[in-house]
């Protein structure tokens, strides 16, 4: 890999593989700091491509497109974990790339990911890797009931099947095409949380506050961030674990680590995302440094300062379903009524077509106190047709 040397100062060009909303918000943050940007994504209307200085409209494995991105960019990052690691490796021979292909490859494969957690000494749910009929037959009975997850290409609840018995497990593996999978023991959860860390090439590491998350149908719905959103000891344990995971990967960039807090109060790690994350969106309005500015800083080799949260915050994920709250004809949600509420900050991703389950934007609510933030967020949710929480 071409190494990082001197910091890349404003005026340099930062590239990103992927043109989705995370790329769009990275581009906005980079441009606000004075950088030029280049996006590689085949979709001519990709959210990031539409706002970038340069948009290379090719696939992620296209050699000419990758060569063009490398020629334009002083450094390159990625905005989603399923970008081919081989493409990151190819780019790394021509310019600095963060995160590195190896780290992304670990996040792309649940079996490698679990092994990494074990190697870091960070507790995770009991699990078994299933790649062959023999491994299926050897699954321990105490791992059931469990959740069978494809080892690769799973996100937002996709590629997952809940199973109660060995017969259901066998049927589920068959339904998933007998691809490599990981079976995780189902645990009694009290809550879910996540930590976002940013680590520089020099090993400096900072973190955002611990985020308390609510998922619905496998998709993040609500994030709440304020003092005491999770028990203090659990929060510190999560921060320490996230840093350990990043350090052991020699990670450079922004990394989200998702955790389960069990009903007995213990903490287990669920998975990592080698990029900014939905649960960190609140940082755009509630912190002095957002997760996207941290991504710019790590990619450019700029100093990392510990972010400070100045307001209690709630983030509501805005799915395309909200456009169909009154039938199957899409209607614009009542943004004016929502924005009349104090402390509301609307972020839409520039997607022209709303679809059920599609991430269209998010709403950040900030307030002087947790109680005020929650009350306002519940008002906004009621206006939008989002179920209370």
LOVEX-283953 format. One record per atom (N, C-alpha, C): x, y, z. Coordinates in pm, whole numbers, plus 50000, padded with zeros to 5 digits. Example, Ala and Ser with C-alpha at 12.3 -4.5 7.8 and 13.67 -1.06 7.14 Angstrom:
2
513194943150780
512304955050780
513204967050780
512854977550708
513674989450714
512905000350787
//
This chain:
389
500834988150000
500005000050000
500865012450000
500465022149920
501155035049925
500895041350061
501925045050136
501715049450274
501225063850282
500625066950397
500305080750429
501615087850465
501775100050421
502975107550457
502545120550524
502695131850457
502255144550513
500735145750504
500125153350595
498665155250587
498265161250452
497115157050403
496535162950283
495715175050326
496115186750282
495455199050324
494325202650228
493395211150273
492325215550183
492885220050049
492165216249944
492645218249808
493005205049742
493275194749825
493505181249774
492165175049733
492235163849662
491035156849619
490915143649694
489755141549756
489465129549832
488455121249753
488795108449732
487925099649655
487145090349744
485995085649693
485175076249768
484585065849673
484725053349711
484075042349640
482665040749694
481685043049609
480295042049652
479625055549647
478395055549594
477705068149572
476445069949653
476275062349762
475065063349842
475065075249935
474125074950031
473955086650119
475155088850210
475825078150252
476995080150337
478105087050259
478245083450132
479195090450046
478805104950025
477515107450011
477035121149993
477385129850113
477175124550233
477455132450353
478965134050375
479745123950335
481205125550337
481625136550240
481065136550119
481395146850020
481045160650072
479875162050133
479495175050189
480485179650295
480885170450384
481835174050490
483185177850430
483645170250330
484935173250268
484895186750197
483825189350127
483705202050055
483635213950151
482935211950265
482865222750364
484235226350417
485155216550418
486505218850468
487475223150357
486955224450234
487795229750126
488435219350037
487965206850045
488525196349960
487705194649832
488365189949727
487675185249609
487345170449631
486365165449558
485925151649581
485715144449448
485885131249453
485635122549338
484885110249387
483825106449317
482995095049354
483005084949240
483175072149273
483035061449175
481765053649206
480795054349115
479535046949130
478875046548993
478375034848955
477815033148821
476505040548800
475785043548909
474475049948899
474625064748866
474105069448752
474245083648717
473505093048811
472545087748888
471805096148983
472145092649128
473315086749151
473685083149288
473755095649375
473285094849500
473265106649588
474605113649600
475695106049613
477025112249627
477515117549493
477275109949387
477735114249256
477135127449214
475875129849252
475185142149212
475795154649274
476505153249387
477025165149455
478545166049452
479215156149392
480675156049392
481245163949276
482505168449292
483185175449182
483385166149062
483675153449090
483905143548984
483045131349013
482425125948909
481635113748923
482055104048814
482695093148855
483145082848762
482075072048758
481395070848646
480215062148637
480605048248585
481275040548670
481635026848636
481375017848756
481475004748734
481344995148843
482564995348933
482414989349051
483474989849152
484694981549115
484554972649019
485684964248979
486204967648840
485724978748785
486154982748651
487564988548655
488534982248588
489934986948598
490115001348551
489435005148444
489585018948394
489005028948493
487865025648550
487265034748648
488135036248771
488675025048820
489545025548937
490815033548907
491355031848786
492555039448748
492245054348742
491055057748693
490655071848687
490475077648826
489865069848918
489685074449056
491035076749121
491975067349101
493305068749161
494035080849105
493865083448974
494545094848912
494005108148964
492705108448992
492095120849040
492355123349188
492475112649266
492405113649412
493765113249478
493905121149584
495095120649668
494985109849775
493755105549804
493485094449896
492055090049871
491755077349905
490445071649875
489895064449997
488585065650018
487885058150122
486705050850059
485925044050143
484725037150096
483545041050182
482345039950125
481165043950201
480255032250234
480625020150193
479835008450233
480734996250237
480354986350321
481294975650349
481384965150241
480404964650150
480424954150048
481134958249920
481854969249921
482724972649808
483794961649798
484114956949678
485094946149667
486434949749731
486874941549825
488164944149891
489294944149789
489134936249681
490174935849579
490324949449511
489234956949501
489314970449441
490084979849532
489834978749663
490594987049758
492074983549752
492374970749740
493774966449733
494444971849607
493714971849494
494274977049369
494554991949380
493634999349440
493815013749457
494975016749551
495175008149652
496205010749753
497605010549695
497775004649578
499075005149514
499375018449449
498345027149440
498495039749367
498295052049455
497545050449564
497325061949653
496925056449790
497025064749895
496585060050026
495105056350025
494765045350091
493385040550100
493075037750247
491955042850294
491545040350432
490015039450438
489495028650499
490215017750564
490875008550462
491845000650511
492584991550424
491714979750383
492104973550271
491344962150219
491214951050322
492274948650400
492224937750498
491134940250602
491034952550651
490034955650753
488624954250696
488434958850573
487114957750509
486774943050486
487764934950448
487534920750425
487054913750551
487594917650667
487154911750794
485694915250819
485324927750794
483944932050817
482974925650718
483474921350602
482614915450500
482294900850528
483014894550618
482854880250641
482594877750790
481394873250823
481024871750964
481924861851037
482384851750966
483264841851032
484594848251070
485174855950977
486424863151009
486184873451119
485034880051111
484694890451208
484614884551349
483914873051362
483794866651493
485174862351545
485994856851455
487334852651496
488154864651544
487964876051479
488674888151522
488234892351662
486924891751687
486434895351821
487064886351927
487084873451899
487664863851993
489134867052016
489844870351908
491254873651919
491514886351999
490544895451997
490664907952074
490254906052220
489694894452253
489214892352388
487914899552417
487154902952311
485884909852328
484764899552319
483894898452421
482854888152418
481884890052302
481504878952238
480444879252136
479504867552165
478384867052096
477424856152116
478074842852079
477774832152152
478254818952111
477814816151967
478704810051889
478404808351747
479074795951691
478644792251572
479284781451496
479304785351349
480404782251283
480514784451140
479964772151067
479114774550967
478514763550891
478844765650744
479744757450693
480124758050552
479914744650481
479754733950560
479624720450505
478504712850577
477964702250514
476964694050584
477504688250714
478784685050719
479364679750842
479334689950955
479634702550923
479574713151024
478134715451069
477184714350976
475774715651011
475384704851110
475784692551083
475434681351170
476084682351307
477214689351314
477964690151439
477564701851528
476564709651486
476164721351566
475694716951704
476224723351806
475864719951944
474414723951972
473714715552047
472304717952076
472084730952152
473084734752234
472884746752316
473024759752237
473304759052105
473304771052021
471894774251969
470944765451997
469574767551953
468684771152072
467684779552052
467394786651927
468464797051893
468554799751762
469594808951717
469174816451592
470114824151540
469904831651416
470984827251317
470554822051203
471484818051098
471684829951005
472944833750988
473264845550907
474254841550798
474024846350676
475024844050571
476324850850612
477434844150583
478724849650623
479044862550549
478524863850427
478844875450346
477574882150293
477694895050264
476674902850194
475374904750272
475424903650403
474224906150482
474244919950545
473114927050541
472994939950609
471514943050626
471214951550725
469824955750751
468884943750762
469344933150827
468474921650850
468374912050733
469044914950622
468984905950506
469904894050530
469564882650469
470384870750482
470394865050621
469264866350694
469174861250831
467874853350848
467954842150919
466784833950946
466834829551092
465744831651164
465664826851303
465274812151301
465934804151381
465684789751385
465554785051529
464614775751550
464364770451684
464954756651705
464974748651599
465364734651612
466414731051508
467004719351523
467994714651425
467354712851287
466104708451285
465414706751157
465214720351088
464824730351166
464654743751109
465994749351062
467054746351136
468384750951097
468774745050961
468554732150945
468884725650818
468064731450703
466784733750730
465924739450627
466364753750593
466744761550695
467174775350673
468454775850591
469404767050622
470654766850545
470374763350400
469424754150379
469024750550243
468424762650172
467554770150244
466884781650183
467864792850148
468974793550220
470004803650192
471004799050087
470734787550026
471574782749917
472804775249963
472824771150091
473964763950148
475274771650132
475164784950132
476364793350131
476974793150271
478244796950285
478834797750419
477994806850511
477734801950630
476894809250726
477504808750866
476974817250952
477304816951094
475994815651171
475944805851260
474804804451350
475154811051483
474344820651525
474564827351653
473464823351750
473844820251870
472864817151975
472004829452001
470704827552011
469804838552041
469904842052189
470134854652218
470344859152355
469204868352399
468964868752529
467924877552584
468484891752596
468004900552510
468564914052503
467804923852591
468544932952654
467934944152724
467884956352633
468944958352555
468994969652463
470154967652366
470194976152264
471284976052167
471964989652171
473274989652147
474005002152144
475155001052045
475785012152016
476915012151924
477895023151964
479125021251918
480175031251940
480865033851807
481075046451776
481825050151657
483175055551701
484235049451647
485585054151674
486195059051543
487145068051555
487945072551441
489405070651479
490135063851392
491545060851421
492415065751306
493465073051339
494365078351239
495485068651206
496205071651099
497335063351059
498435063451164
498455073651248
499455074451354
499035066951480
497855060551477
497365053051593
496525061251688
496415074351666
495535082551751
494095077951732
493325077551841
491955072551832
491045081051920
489875084451865
488855092051939
487525084851917
486515088851995
485225082051984
484075091852003
482945088451944
481705095551973
481065089252096
480105096152158
479425090152273
478725077052234
478445068952334
477745056352308
476315059352264
475885052552159
474565054752100
473625043152136
472455046452188
471435036252217
470515035052096
470335022752047
469655020651920
468425011851933
467435014851850
466235006551838
466105002451692
466064989351669
465874984051534
464444979051517
463934980651397
462644975051360
462814967851227
462404955151224
462544946851103
463994946751053
464934946851148
466344946051113
466974958951066
466214969951064
466714982851018
466694992651135
467765000251152
467815010051259
466675020051243
465915022051350
464775031351347
465045043951427
465615042251549
465795053551640
467145052251709
467855063351722
469075064051803
468905075251905
469225072452031
469155082352137
470535083652201
470995096152214
472335098452267
472285109952368
472525106352492
472605116052601
473145108752722
473525116152826
474045109952947
473035099953003
473515088553044
472725077953108
471805070653011
472025072152879
471205064252785
471515049352797
472735046252842
473085032552882
473855033653014
473865023053095
474595023953222
476055027753200
476575035953289
477915041653273
478985030853256
478935020453337
479955009953328
479885002653194
478665000453145
478484993953015
479025002952904
478755015952914
479225025452813
480755025252805
481415025352921
482885025252920
483415012152863
482765001152897
483184988152844
483044987852692
481964993652640
481734994052495
482805002552425
483135013852484
484165022552425
485505015352423
485855009052534
487135001952541
487184990552440
486074983252426
486034972052331
486164977052188
485454988052155
485524993552019
486944997951985
487615004152080
488995008352057
489914996252036
489704985852117
490514973752104
490334967451966
489094966751920
488804960951788
489484968851679
489434982251688
490064990851587
491584989551592
492134989451712
493594988651725
494134975451672
493444964451702
493924951251658
493844949651506
492964957251442
492894957251296
493894966951234
494584974651319
495414985751271
494594994651178
493394997351222
492375003851141
492685018651121
492415023651001
492495038050974
491165042150913
490475051350980
489185055850931
488155056051042
486885056751002
485755056651096
485195042451101
485015037451221
484535023751241
483375024051340
482275017351305
481155015751398
481165001551452
481055000151583
480964987151648
479604986351717
478814976251679
477484974351736
477524963851847
476784966451954
476774957852071
475344954252112
475234942852182
474034939152254
474324940352403
473394946452478
473434946052624
472404935752665
472864925252735
471974914352772
471194917652898
470164909652924
469304912553039
470034911053171
471144903653172
471934902653296
472924914153310
472884923853216
473754935553223
475074933953152
475374922053101
476644920053032
476564925152888
477744926852829
477864932852696
478514922852601
477914921452482
478554913352377
478564921452248
479614919652169
479714926652042
478904919151937
478234926651850
477434920651743
478184920651612
478524932451560
479214933251432
479864946951418
480704948251313
481354960951285
480974965651146
481024978651126
480824984750994
482014993950968
482784991550862
484014999250838
483735012450765
482935020850828
482465033150763
481635040850865
481235053250834
480215059750915
478935051350917
478065054251012
476925045351038
475695053651070
474515047851038
473255054751070
473215059951212
473705051751305
473595055451447
474465067251483
475355071551392
476185083251418
475705095951351
474555095151284
474085107051211
473775118851303
473345116151425
473025126851520
474215136351538
475435131251518
476635139251542
476715151351450
475975151151339
475955162751250
475425175251319
474515173351414
473875184851479
474065185551629
474555174551691
474665174251836
476105174551886
477075173751794
478485173351834
479275184051761
480415187851817
481235198051750
482035192251634
482175179151628
482815172451514
481925160651476
481445160251353
480555149351310
481365137151268
480675125851255
481365113751209
481915115551067
481305124050987
481785125950850
483025134850847
483095144750937
484335152350947
485455143451000
485135134351091
486145124951138
486645116251022
485755112450933
486155104550816
487095112650727
486795125350708
487685134050630
489035135050698
489025137250828
490295139150901
491165126550895
490555114850913
491365102650911
491915100150771
491125103050667
491585100650531
492685110450493
492555122850538
493525133150502
494745133350595
494725125450701
495845125450794
495905137750882
494745143950903
494675155750990
494575151551137
494905160451230
494805156951372
493375153251410
493245143951503
491955139951556
491765146151693
490665153251712
490335158651843
489105151351895
489055149252026
487935141952084
486635149852065
485635144351994
484365151551975
483675154252108
482985165452112
482205169152231
480745170352192
479875163752267
478435164852243
477895176752322
477245185852253
476745197852320
475245197652344
474515187852286
473065187252302
472615172752310
471605170252393
470955157152389
470345155252251
470335142852202
469915140752063
469125127852046
468195128551952
467475116751903
467515117251752
467805105851689
467795104951543
466695095351500
465845099951406
464815091451347
465215088051205
465255075251173
465545070851037
464275072750953
464415078650836
463265081650750
463275072050631
462405062050635
462305052250528
461245056350427
461315050450310
460365053750204
458925050950241
458695042250340
457345039150385
456575051750426
457295061850476
456625074050522
455925081350408
456375079350285
455765085750169
454445078850132
454215066950192
453015059150159
452125057450282
452185067050373
451415066250496
449905066850470
449495072250355
448065074050325
447645066550200
448345055650169
447975047950051
449195045049966
448955038749851
450065034549766
450495045049665
449925056949675
450415068249594
451345076549681
452585078249638
453565085449719
453135099949742
453235104049868
452945117949906
454085123149992
454425135649971
455515141750048
455115142650195
455935137650286
455625138950429
455515153550471
454875156050587
454605169850631
455845176650690
456805179650602
458075185250651
457885198550722
456975206950673
456795220250736
456355218650881
455435209650907
454955207551044
456075201851131
456855192951074
457975187051149
459005197751183
459335206051084
460375216151105
459895227851191
458605228351219
458105238451313
458435234651457
458815222151480
459185217751614
460615222551645
460865226951769
462205232151802
463275221451797
464435224951745
465565215851746
465515204851643
464685206151539
464615195751436
465545199351320
466245189251268
467215191151159
466975180151057
466485183950939
466115174250836
467265171950740
467575159150716
468615155350621
468005145550521
467795149850399
467305140950293
468445138050197
468395126250134
469555121050062
469525123249912
468535130549862
468515133549719
468015122049634
467325112449695
466755101349618
465385105449565
465215104449436
464015110049373
462815100749382
463025087849407
461925078249412
461895071749550
460745072949617
460565066649748
460075052349730
460665043149806
460245029149804
460175024149948
459295014349969
459185008350102
460545002750144
460975006250265
462235001150318
463465008650272
463305017950178
464475025350127
464805036850221
466085038450251
466505049450339
466505062450259
465585071350296
465415083950223
466085095650293
466265094450425
466865105450500
466825102450648
467175112350728
467035111050873
466695124650932
466115124251051
465755136451123
466505136351256
467335146451277
468015148151405
467235157951490
467035154551615
466375163451711
467355166251823
467635178851846
468535182751955
467775191352055
468185190452183
467505197852289
468435199152408
468125208252500
468985209952618
468945198152713
467915189652707
467795178452801
467295166152727
467585154352781
467055142052720
465535142052713
464895146952819
463435146952821
462855155452708
463465167152686
462975175852580
463235169852443
464385163352427
464705157152297
463725145852267
463455137552366
462515126352345
461115131452316
460675141552390
459315146752371
459145152252229
460135159652184
460065165452048
460135154351943
460995144551967
461115133551871
459815125651861
459125123751972
457845116651969
456785124751896
456835137951910
455915146451833
456195145151683
457465145551647
457835144351507
457425130651452
457645120151532
457285106751490
455785105751465
454975111751552
453535111351535
453115118451405
453735129651375
453425136951252
453785128751128
454855121051138
455375113651022
454765099651009
454055095051112
453515081551107
454505071051150
455535074951227
456495065451283
455975060851418
456025047951444
455525042451571
456295048151688
455605050651800
456305056151917
457335046251971
458225051452054
459335043352106
459575046652252
//
